[in-house]
């Protein structure tokens, strides 16, 4: 299994929790109780979107095409909650 990084945009919700969207994966909208849960849900949803594209013959989002198994390490930006 290959891995790739995607950009996630997290926003706090008025009623509590967070929602994540991604400019790299159209249609990705994930909601969770906290940032960690929201990111985990978004990761799983991104996988399911790719699987659905493959299964139905739809184009895979460009940010997820051309995975190279020998890619070097990548840098990630991850949210950190502040008190």
Number of C-alpha atoms within 10 A of each C-alpha: 3 8 10 13 13 16 15 22 14 18 13 15 12 7 6 10 15 21 21 20 20 17 13 16 20 12 12 18 18 22 21 19 13 14 21 15 15 20 23 13 17 22 16 11 17 22 12 13 17 18 14 14 14 12 9 9 9 11 11 16 15 9 14 16 11 8 11 10 10 7 10 6 6 7 6 9 9 11 12 8 8 4 3
